[in-house]
Amino acid sequence: MTSSGPGDASARAAFMMMRSVVLDNDSRAAVAEELGMSFVRAKALRHLAQQSQRLRELAQALAIDAPYATVIIDDLEERGLVERRVDPADRRCRLVSVTAAGAAVASRAEEILSTPPTSLTSLPDEELIELNRILRRIQPG
C-alpha cells in the first residue's frame, strides 16, 4: 500500500498530463495509417528489429496471447517483413527475425513515434531544457 502525502495530488495531476501528452498524441494512428498495418503489428516489428525472438517470447513481451502472435507473424511474413528460422540454440524451435524490408518499416515506425507533437516543439528552449532535466530525474532505472 502506498502512503498518501500532500504531494500525491500534484504528482497524480502531473502524471495524468504526461500520459495525455503521450497517449493522446495521434502517432500510433499515424504509424498504422502510413504503414498500412495495425499498430500492434508495427509494435511487433519494432520489437523484433531489436532482437529475434521465439513466438512465445514475443507474445509475452507484447502482452498478447500466443495464437494472436502467430496471426501477427503470419501476416508480417506474408508481407516479407519477417522470417522464421531454426533457433541455433534449440533446433526444435523457430526464431522470428526481421528482413531488410522489415527493418526499414520498423525504422520508419520509430521515426514517426519519435516525432514530438507541436505542443512540445513550440515550447521555448529553456523550458524544454528544464523539462528534460526533470524527466531525467524521474526516469526509472
C-alpha positions as CSV (number, residue, x, y, z in Angstrom):
1,M,0.0,0.0,0.0
2,T,1.3,3.5,-0.8
3,S,1.2,6.4,1.5
4,S,-0.9,9.5,0.7
5,G,1.0,12.7,1.2
6,P,0.5,16.3,0.3
7,G,2.4,15.9,-3.0
8,D,0.4,13.0,-4.2
9,A,-2.4,15.1,-5.8
10,S,0.2,17.2,-7.6
11,A,2.1,14.1,-8.7
12,R,-1.1,12.5,-10.0
13,A,-2.0,15.6,-11.9
14,A,1.4,15.8,-13.5
15,F,1.4,12.1,-14.4
16,M,-2.1,12.5,-16.0
17,M,-0.8,15.4,-18.1
18,M,2.3,13.5,-19.2
19,R,0.2,10.4,-20.0
20,S,-2.2,12.6,-22.0
21,V,0.6,14.2,-24.0
22,V,2.0,10.8,-24.9
23,L,-1.2,8.7,-25.4
24,D,-3.4,11.4,-26.9
25,N,-0.8,12.2,-29.5
26,D,-2.0,10.5,-32.6
27,S,1.3,9.0,-33.6
28,R,0.1,5.4,-33.2
29,A,-2.7,6.1,-35.7
30,A,-0.2,7.8,-38.0
31,V,2.0,4.7,-37.8
32,A,-0.9,2.4,-38.6
33,E,-2.1,4.6,-41.5
34,E,1.3,5.2,-43.1
35,L,2.5,1.6,-42.8
36,G,-0.9,0.1,-43.7
37,M,-1.0,-2.2,-40.7
38,S,-2.4,-2.3,-37.2
39,F,-0.3,-0.6,-34.5
40,V,0.2,-3.9,-32.7
41,R,1.8,-5.3,-35.9
42,A,4.1,-2.3,-36.1
43,K,4.9,-2.7,-32.4
44,A,5.8,-6.4,-33.0
45,L,8.0,-5.4,-35.9
46,R,9.8,-2.7,-33.9
47,H,10.3,-5.2,-31.1
48,L,11.8,-7.9,-33.5
49,A,14.0,-5.2,-35.1
50,Q,15.8,-5.0,-31.7
51,Q,16.2,-8.8,-31.3
52,S,15.0,-12.0,-32.9
53,Q,12.7,-14.0,-30.7
54,R,10.6,-17.1,-30.4
55,L,6.8,-16.5,-30.8
56,R,6.1,-17.3,-27.2
57,E,8.7,-14.7,-26.0
58,L,7.2,-12.1,-28.5
59,A,3.7,-12.8,-27.2
60,Q,4.9,-12.3,-23.7
61,A,6.7,-9.1,-24.5
62,L,3.7,-7.6,-26.3
63,A,1.2,-8.9,-23.6
64,I,-0.8,-10.8,-26.2
65,D,-1.7,-14.5,-26.3
66,A,0.4,-16.9,-28.4
67,P,-2.3,-17.6,-31.1
68,Y,-2.7,-13.9,-31.7
69,A,1.1,-13.6,-32.0
70,T,1.0,-16.3,-34.6
71,V,-1.6,-14.4,-36.6
72,I,0.5,-11.2,-36.5
73,I,3.7,-13.0,-37.5
74,D,1.9,-14.9,-40.3
75,D,0.8,-11.5,-41.7
76,L,4.2,-9.9,-41.3
77,E,5.8,-12.9,-43.0
78,E,3.3,-12.7,-45.9
79,R,4.4,-9.1,-46.4
80,G,8.0,-10.1,-46.5
81,L,8.9,-8.2,-43.3
82,V,9.8,-11.1,-41.0
83,E,11.0,-14.7,-41.4
84,R,11.1,-17.7,-39.3
85,R,14.4,-19.5,-38.8
86,V,15.6,-22.5,-36.9
87,D,16.8,-21.5,-33.4
88,P,20.5,-22.5,-33.3
89,A,20.2,-22.9,-29.5
90,D,17.3,-25.4,-29.9
91,R,16.7,-26.7,-33.4
92,R,13.2,-27.8,-32.4
93,C,12.2,-24.1,-32.1
94,R,11.9,-21.2,-34.6
95,L,13.1,-17.7,-34.2
96,V,11.3,-14.8,-35.8
97,S,13.7,-12.2,-37.4
98,V,13.1,-9.1,-39.4
99,T,14.1,-9.0,-43.0
100,A,15.8,-6.0,-44.5
101,A,12.4,-4.7,-45.6
102,G,11.1,-5.3,-42.1
103,A,14.0,-3.3,-40.6
104,A,13.2,-0.4,-42.9
105,V,9.5,-0.4,-41.9
106,A,10.4,-0.7,-38.2
107,S,12.7,2.2,-38.6
108,R,10.0,4.3,-40.2
109,A,7.6,3.4,-37.4
110,E,10.2,4.5,-34.9
111,E,10.7,7.8,-36.7
112,I,7.0,8.6,-36.7
113,L,6.7,7.7,-33.0
114,S,9.7,9.8,-32.1
115,T,8.4,12.9,-33.7
116,P,7.3,15.2,-30.9
117,P,3.9,16.9,-31.1
118,T,3.7,20.6,-32.0
119,S,2.6,21.4,-28.4
120,L,6.1,20.2,-27.3
121,T,8.2,21.6,-30.1
122,S,6.6,25.0,-29.7
123,L,7.9,25.4,-26.1
124,P,10.9,27.8,-25.7
125,D,14.3,26.1,-25.5
126,E,14.8,27.0,-21.8
127,E,11.5,25.3,-20.9
128,L,12.5,22.2,-22.9
129,I,15.8,22.1,-21.2
130,E,14.1,22.3,-17.8
131,L,11.5,19.6,-18.8
132,N,14.3,17.3,-19.9
133,R,16.1,17.9,-16.6
134,I,13.0,17.0,-14.6
135,L,12.2,13.9,-16.7
136,R,15.7,12.6,-16.3
137,R,15.3,12.8,-12.5
138,I,12.1,10.6,-12.6
139,Q,13.1,8.2,-15.3
140,P,13.2,4.6,-14.0
141,G,16.5,2.7,-13.8
